[in-house]
Amino acid sequence: MRKNLLVQLTIAIFLPCLGGFLIAWIGFYQFEKTMESVAASYVQNLVQGAAARLETSYGDIYSDGSWRPNLFRSRIAGLNEVMLSGVQIPGVFAIFDEEGQQVYGPEDASHLSSVLRQTALAAEPQKMSGTDGRVYTVAVYPVTERELYVVAAVAWDELLGPMVSLATFWPFITGLLGLIGVFSVYIMWQKVIMPLKDLETEISAMKWGEDIPLQKAPEAVEELQKLREALVTLAQSAVAQAQLARRYVNDLVKVQEEERERISREIHDGPLQDVTAFVQRLRLISKSDDSPEERQRLLLDAENIALTGVREMRELCNDLTPPWLDLGIVQALTELSERQSRQLGVTITLDLDDFIELPEDATLAFFRVTQESVNNSVSHGEAKNVKVILREDEEANTIILEIQDDGKGFNVPDDITELRVQGHRGLSNMNERMSIVGGEVTIHSELGKGTTIRCELSKDKLD
Amino acid sequence: MAISMILADDHPLTREGMRGYLAKESDFNIIGEYADGETAWQGIQQLKPQVALLDIRMPGYDGVALARKIKEAGIPTVSLMLTSYDAQQYVMASLRAGARGYVLKTASMETLSKAIRIVARGGFYLDSEVASAVEEEGDFVPEPVSVREREVLLLAARGLSGKEIAAQLFISERTVQTHLASIYDKLGAKNKTEAMLLSLKYGIVTLEELLD
């Protein structure tokens, strides 16, 4: 079951902390009670024991079992005799007369007389805070037939030692832990859950390739901040890609329009002018009253004009899509190189494997790449010699076309795609031509050492 | 005796013009006209004309395929390509398919008539616009080609690379290039294909040798 992160945190951290806190509190009360009763019974023992000794010391027990006071004994000396028997035990006690005068006990115990006034006689032992900040349990006990009272007090920490501090710190520590738990859930909520929610909202509303999320989320934890930064980087590159794609499409459309314009202009300037001139000559002939020789001359003129038109249109057709491509790649490349060497004045050496046959689309791709390469070699590289190699690599099962020139060479850009947008379409076109048929183009060029364009096409990609 | 011929071309205007041309010659007899490769092939099989004037690009079989079918079927018809395309590779493909001549549609009436008569006699004709010699046709006699040069040319014509020719003739690749350059120079050719076509035209090699 999928749960909200906040719910999960509450269940996993907040509730256990709260539970622990409560249990500790209950434990503390139980502990406190136990300590109280231990201290009470101890103190009671102490006062009763002291009182008993006191009673004994003021009289004698006779053989018949009766007790009679011994009037010869001094009160104080008797007490010293009885009490200073040298046993070290926790707690203090003192003896007071009924006026509250201390008759026995350590000198600093005089304040215990205040207890006499506060506490009812023979009442249960009381828990009190001492002036020194410690917790005491105090008990009062009257001595039989004497107007004397024994008061005893014991400090808890003296009696119970570290158990007291444990019982005191236990709820404090657990409470603190509980608070820390609650606080950490709050921190998580603020630094993780809320930023995550924000990010989620932002991403779901985001248009990929158009929007970029906010760069900073100051309240978020570092990991989320990094995640956001990574997302921003991705979104930025998506935007850049989208822009590039848009410019690319724009460029394609532009090229198409330019091509149309070029064809239109060529037809207009060439064949259209020829046909117009041809029609004018024919009209001239039909209307002229000239001599047969003059008519003959006009006829010959008309024929020549028409022939020029035919040649121009043939070149235009050859230029647009050479019909001889259907003869196969070897013939097509041979014809191309012969035409190009004639038109461009460059020596083209062919090394073609006669047995290579390619489907139409691959033939066209290889043909166009060669055409473009040789054009580039001459127009940009000022090459004098170009070598065109078409061979099969049987091991790699690929067809390889290589166009090597002895031109100036150039610095090959890293991203050929970028070139198109910058207006250099040649290399980018080659790349696209080959990738359409599943091939690859690699360009190797060195300044002053010429350029090699290499196309590789896996035979598996051919049908 | 009149030369019987058929005309296969998918452009009606061109066909009409051609017929107009050819009808003016008294020794030409047009016995069939076809607008596509299939019907032309049937006509050729039935009529067995002396000469078949074939356009290269046609629906059905193209001209090159028709020439090949004629050769393979052993029909005594001579194929003469009559086309708008001046690509030398088309010329080579046609010749390999068995055509004995190649004339452009823009050729003069006299040229076409001459070509028909030559191929009908068993000769070989090549339009000068396709393999342009330095000189006007007829008068130009190329310098004689040496035996070695001829050998190199024939091997090159079979599609062997410079390296392979060198290996076969036990000479260096550089020598092969020198021979080829010398042949081009003598014939006035700009490349291998043109050298082959011109050497055919001047009778330096025969079609059979070249296509062997």
Contacts between the chains, C-beta under 8 A, distances in Angstrom:
chain1	res1	chain2	res2	distance
A	307	B	106	5.4
A	310	B	84	7.3
A	310	B	105	7.8
A	310	B	106	5.1
A	311	B	106	7.4
A	314	B	84	6.1
A	314	B	85	7.4
A	314	B	86	6.6
A	318	B	87	7.4
A	322	B	87	7.3
A	323	B	56	7.9
A	323	B	57	6.4
A	323	B	85	5.9
A	323	B	87	7.3
A	324	B	85	6.9
A	324	B	87	4.2
A	324	B	89	5.0
A	324	B	90	5.6
A	327	B	89	5.3
A	327	B	90	7.0
A	327	B	93	5.3
A	330	B	159	7.8
A	331	B	89	4.1
A	331	B	92	7.3
A	331	B	93	6.6
A	332	B	89	7.2
A	334	B	89	5.9
A	334	B	192	7.8
A	334	B	193	6.3
A	335	B	87	5.2
A	335	B	88	6.4
A	335	B	89	4.2
A	335	B	193	7.8
A	337	B	191	7.6
A	338	B	88	6.4
A	338	B	190	7.0
A	338	B	191	4.6
A	338	B	193	6.2
A	338	B	194	7.2
A	341	B	190	7.0
A	341	B	191	6.8
A	342	B	190	6.1
A	350	B	192	8.0
A	351	B	161	5.4
A	351	B	162	8.0
A	352	B	159	7.9
A	354	B	159	4.2
